Each structure stands twice: as C-alpha cells, then as structure tokens.
C-alpha cells in the first residue's frame, strides 16, 4: 500500500468509516513501518495526552457497542487498534506534512460527561447543544470547502447557512450533510440505532448505499445490526430537542430505552430485574427540575412495578 492509499484509510478511520478488512490492511501497513521510516513525534505533551484521552473513550465505546459480539472481538485486538490509532494519528495529524507538504490541522475534542448539558460554538458560528455522555471533534478552523465534525452521543445542531461550505457530521457509518438548518442527531455507542430528526431546513443522510433527504418533522433511523436506513414522519420534531433545556419527553419508547437515557442524564445506574416490563411501551413528560426518584416512581406506576435504591443503583422489579 502506498502513502496516498494509507492517507485515505487514515482519513476514513478518523471518520469511523473503515471496514474491518480496511482496518486489517491499515494495521498491517503500520506494522511494516518499523524500520527505515522517519520518527514521528508529538509537538507537545498536551497533544499526546489529548489524543490518548480520545483513544480511551473510543475503546470504551467499542466495548459497549460490540458487547454482544464478545466471542469474536477480544480486548487485545481493541488495544492493538488503540495503539495503532496513536501512531496513525501522530502521522496523519501532525507528521504527514513530511510527505504532503501540507500544514497539519489542529483539532478540538470536547467531551460532555454524564449528568451534564453543554452548549458550544463552532468556528463558523454554528451552535451545538451536547447531551450527557457526548463527544464532538472538529478542526480548530474549518477548511475552504467543507465543515466537518465527528460525533459520539447526542447533539442538537443550529448550523449557520453557507451554501459554499456543506456541513458534515460523521457518526460511525452514517454521514449527515446540511447547508444550514436545525436538527438533532442521536448516536450513542450502546444504542441499537442512529437517529437524525429535522426541525428546520433540509438534511441529507447517507449510510452505505442507502440515503434519505429529510425536511422538517421527518426522521431517519439507521439500524446498526441490520444496516437498514428507514425514513419516517413524526408529529412534531421540536419535541426531540426538549432535552436541550433539561426537559425529558419520551414518545413510544420502551422502559429499557428510557432507563438508558436516565442513566446518562442523572449519571446513575438503573437495573430492570423484571423482563416482563423491560419492553413495555411508554409515553411520559418530565420537567427539567424533576428528581430521578420521582421519575422512576412515576415510570414504575405506569408499568405496575416496584423499585428500591441500593447505594447509587436503582433496582426495578
């Protein structure tokens, strides 16, 4: 594999688009670079520490996302990929200019922990609301042709209109493209699907060979296991941004889905011990100052269940 092909794979990997076969090719290429190559070094300890933090986060996300396939994916392999990422990023972000003559791009990575909400402003002036347990990465300065960000978690975007520079969001195998609009993207590593919902403007969603063009009050759901992209219409997509001001609105969601949201929102642990109620479909609305205790109590009333608290863990049965 020549340097141009390697650079293409590095770019795909940073966007989460590499297949397992491509990862093996890239991994083998890295192994072959042990002798006779220039030494690539970080410009500062801060750069190295920031990248290592991103790697730890990606390892954790991979473990959650692939927990059901643990027979085929081993921790040793994941750690090897992490080590590879450290070297590849050193080459691709800070050292590749030795080959291309280009100045290395500077990236910003922001992680919003569980139990918190955060609002940030991107280099082009676009606003992004970050939900709990969410990471967003983007160049410190967008290039002249596109505005690209990578997301793990959930975010509501208010994108500044610019027809000359499309805005692209990469979430695993799903790419979302807009010119300027408002929409919500939900792409947590431990969720079975990636969801894009539009409140204003038009949004294009691409997943593999499938694509969908969304207008207000339309959503696209990409089911990770099946690789299917489904488009649908909802009554009011603006309810999907209610979380940005602390409100919790659940529409036709299972108790399992709801508890995953509560775990992230309240930075706690919830275990459903009764399989009968785990897939119960619920509708509920909670104000932003609602206590977790009250939320769980109301949900248990809906499904005729009981709960008890053991330390920081809530048991529903």
N, C-alpha and C positions, 0 to 999 in steps of 0.2 A: 504494500500500500504506500503510495507516495504522499508527500506532505499536504497536497491540496485535498486529497481524499480524507486524510486524517483530520484536517481542519474542519471539513464538512461534518464528519462524525462528531467531533468535539462540540460543534455548534448545535447539532441535533441533541446531543446528550444534555447540554445545559438547558435545553428547552423541554426535556423529558420526552423526546420523540424517538429515541433509539429503541430498536427491537432487541430481543435477547441475542439474536445472531450478530447484529451490529455491535453489541456490547462485547461479545467474544472477540470479534475482529479487532476492535479498539484495544481490548485488554492485551491481546497478543502483540499488537504493534507497540504498546508501551513496554512490554517485556523485552522487545528487541532493541530498545533504545538504551540499553545499559552501558554500551561501550562506544567510544568514539564520538559521542554527542556532546554539545556544549552543556555546561552546568547552568540549570535554571534556578534562580533564587528569588525569593520574595523581596520586595523593596523595603519592607518593614515588618516587625513582629506583629503589628496591628493587622496587616493584610493577611498574614498567615493564620492568626487567631480567629479572624472573622470567617475565613474560609473553613477552618476546622469546625467552627460552630455550625455553619451551614451543613457540613458533612454529617455531624452528629444528628442534626434534625432530619436529614434525608434518610439516614439509617433507621431512625425511629419510625419515620413514616413508612418506609419499605416493610418493616417488620409488621406493622399494623395492617397494611394493605394486603400482604401476602400471607397472613397468619394461617389461612385455610389451606395454603399450598406448602406448608412447612416440610412435607415429606420430600419436596423437590428442591426447595431453596434453603440453603444452610447458612448459618450465621457467618461461617468462614468465608463463603462466597461474597456475602454482603460487605464484610470488612475489606475483602480484596478490592471490590469495586470502589469502596471509600478511599482506599489508599491510591487507587488509580486516579480517582477524581482529584485528589490533592495534587498529583503530578500533572495531570492533564490540564487542570485549571491554571497551574503555575505557568504552563507552556501557552495555553490558549488565551489567557487574560493578560499576563504580564511579560511573557517571554517570547510570544510568537512573532513579535515585531523583528526578531533576528532574521526570520525568513521572509516576511512580507514587507518589511519596511514601514509598517503602519504603527502609529502610536497606540499603546494598549488602552483599552477602555477601562474606566473606573466604574465599579458597580456599587450600588447601595442595597443592602438587605435589611429589612425591618421585620422583626417578629413580635406579634402582639400575643402575650401569654393568655392562658385560660383565665376566665374571671374578669376580663377587661375588654373595653371597646376603645378603638383609637381611630382618629382621622388624620390623614396625611395629605400633603400636596405634592404632586409630581412635578418634574422640571418644566413641563409645558403648561402648568397651572391647573391641570385636572385634579379633582378631589377624589380621594378613595377612603371609604369607611371600612375599617378592618374589624371583623368579628373576632371572637375569642379563639385562641389557638390557631392563628393565621400568620403566614409568612408571605411577604411580597418582595420581589427582587427586580431592580431596574437600573439602567445606566444612569450615572450621575448627570449625564447630558444626552438627550436623545439625538440620534444621527439625523442626517438631512432628508432621509426618505421614509422612515417609519418610527413609530413609538412602540417599543416592545417591553412587556413586563411578564414575569413568571409568578404564578400564584399557587399556594397550597393552603386551603382553608376556604373562607367565605369573605367576599368583599362586595360592596356596592360602589359602582363607579359613576362619576359625573364627569364625562370626558369633554374637554374643550374641543369645539368643532374646528377641524383643519383638513379640508379635502385633499391637500397636498401630502399629508403625512398620516396614513392609516394607523390606527391604534390597535395593537395586537396583544391579546392575553393568552399565554400558554399555560394549560393545566393538564399535565400528563399528555394523553393522546388527543385532547381537544384544543382546537385553536379558535378563539373568538376575535372577530375583526369588526371595527367600527370606524366611523369618521368623526363622530361627535354625538353622544347620546347618554342616556341614563339606564343602567341595567344592573342586575345582581348576578354574581357568579358564585356557586357553591361547589367546592371541590375538595372536600376533606379526604385524607388518605384512607380513613376507616369507614367511609360511606360507600354503598354499592353503586352510586351513580354520580355524575357531574351534571349540574343543572344551571342553565342560563335563562334568566327571565328579564324581559324588556319592559321598561316603564315609559320610555320616550325614544323616538328616532328609530333607526333600523340597525340590526345586528346580524352579522353572518357567522354561523357556527360550522366548523369543519371537523369531522372525526373520521380519519381514514378516507374511504371512498364516499362517505356519506356527508351531506351538507344540508343546511336549513337556513332560510332567511326569515328573521323574526321582526315583527312590528309590535307596537305596544299591546300588552296583555297576552302575549304569546311566550311560550317557554320551549326549550329544547332539553331533553333529558338523554344523556349518554350513559347506557348501562354497561359498566366496565366488564362484567363477566361475559355478557353476550356480544358485546361490541356493537350494540344497536343504538341508533340515534332517532329519537321519537319527538315529533313536534306536536304541541297541543295549545289550546286556548283556555285561559282562565278568566274569571270574572273581573278581578282587579289585581294586577301585578304589583301595585303600590303597597299591598299588604306584605309583600315579600321583603320590603325594605324597612318594615316596622322595627326590626331588631336594631337598626342604627341609632334609635333614640331609647333603646332599652326595653321596648315592648316585645312580648312574646306572643305570636299568633300561630296556632297550629291548625291546619286545614287538612282533614282526611289523612292523618298520619298515624302510624301505629305507635303503641306505647314504647316499643323498642326505639323507634326513630326519635320520639320526643325525649326519652331519657338520655340519648346520646347528645342532644342539644343542651340539655340541662347540665350534664357533666362538664361540658366545655364552658357554658355560661357561668356556672357557680363554682367552677374549679373544685368539684367534689367527686364522689364515687357513688353510683346507684346500681344495685343488682336486683334484677327481677327473678324471683325464685319460683314463680308460677308460670309455666309455659302457656297455660290457657289464656292468660291475659296479655302476654307479651305482644301478640299480633292484633290486639283489639284496636279498631279504628276510632280515633277521637278528633273532636274539634274543641279548641279551647283558646281563651284570650286572657293574658295576664299583663297587668300594668308594670311599668319599669321598676317600681319600688317593691314589687311583690317578693315576699321572703320565700326561700326554697322550701321551707317547712310547709307553708301554706299551699304552694304549687303542688307539691307531692300529695298533700292531703286531699286537695280537690280532684286530682287525677285518680287517686285511689277510690274516691267516692264514685266516680264515673264508671269504673270497671269492677266495683264491688270487691275491693282488695284492702288489705291492711299493710301498714309499714311500721318499721321500727328503726331507730338510729343506733349504730354501734360505732362510736368514735366519729370519724368523718365519712362513714359509709351508711347509706340508706338501703335497707332491705325491704323489697316489696313482695308480698306473698298473698 
